Amino acid sequence: MEGAMSKPAAPGGANMVPCRWCKEPIMRGARKCKHCNEFQRDEDRETNTKALDENVELSTTDWIGVLCCPIIAFIQGIIYSAQGNPKGKKLMMYSAISMFIGALANAGSR
């Protein structure tokens, strides 16, 4: 009789572990939590962070700064980098290129 009164096992009970971040149950060995969308392994988190850093896009105002006043945009890139914002490097690079092209145009007109 004791077996009939016992609680039914949860689906995948032994194969479930808590998520490192939200503590919701996920499959053992899962690379990413289906509840909070966080990677479980540190290696996966680092790889994802690097991929996100490479795919950072500049905003419209950043591009206006690069084209109209690259010195200010370059300074803004330094500030972004100091704050840990990954688009700071891109903003500094594009601003430097814009300043170089401006200097070439100015030298060519003399």
N, C-alpha and C positions, 0 to 999 in steps of 0.2 A: 504494500500500500504506500509505503514511503516514496517509492519511485514515481508513482502516479501523481503525487502531490508536489513533486519538485518543479521548480521553475524551468521553463524551456530555455535552452541555451540561445544566446543572442547569435544572429547570423555572423559567422566568421569569428566567434568569440575568442578562440585561442590565437587567431591570426591578427588580432587587433591590438594596437598599442596607442598610447596618447601622443598627439602631436607635440613637438617640442615647444611650440609657440602658443597655440590656443587650447591645448589639452583635449581637444575633441578626438574621438577614436578614429584611427586610420589603419589601413592595412599595414601589417609588418613588412618592412622593406620598401614602402612607398617613398618616392623621391620628393614628392610635393604633396602638401595637405590639400584635400579637396574642400575644406571649410575656409581656411584663411589664406590659401594660395601661397604659402611660404615653403621654401625648400627645407628639407630636413637635414641634409648633409652640408657641412661648411664648404666643401669643395664646390658643390652645386651653387651655393649662395654667392661665392666669389666669382665663379664663371658668369653667372647671371648679372652681377654688378658690373663686371668688365664689359659685357655686351651692352648693357644699358649706357655705360659711359661713352662707348664708341658711337652710339646711335643718337646722341644728344643733338637736337636741332636748335638753332638760334631763332629767337622770336623776331617779329617784324621790327620792333623798336631796336633790337640789336643790329639788324641789317641796316637800318636807317643810320645808326651811329657809325657803322663801319664805312658806309658810303659818303656820308656828309661830314662827319667829324671823327676821323679814325683815331686821333690822339685820345679823345675822351673815351671812345669805345675800348681802346687799349687799356686805359686806366680802369675802366669798368671790368675788363677781363681779369686784371690783377686782383680786383676786389672779389670777383666771383671765385677765383682760384684760392684766395685766402680764406674764403668761407667754405671751401670744399665743394663748390659747385663745378661739375665736370664740364660745363660749357665755357668756363673761363679760358681754357687753353685754346679752344677753337676761336673764341672771340679775339684773343690776343693775336693769333696767327693771321686771321683774316684782316684785322686792323693793320698789322705790319705789312701785309701784302698791299693793302689799299694805300698806305703811306708811301711805299716804294713806288707804286704805279704813279701816284701823285707827284712824287719827286722826279720821276722820269719825264712826265708830261711837262712839268715846270722847267726842267733843264732843256727839253726839246724846243720849247717856245722862246728861248732866249737867243 
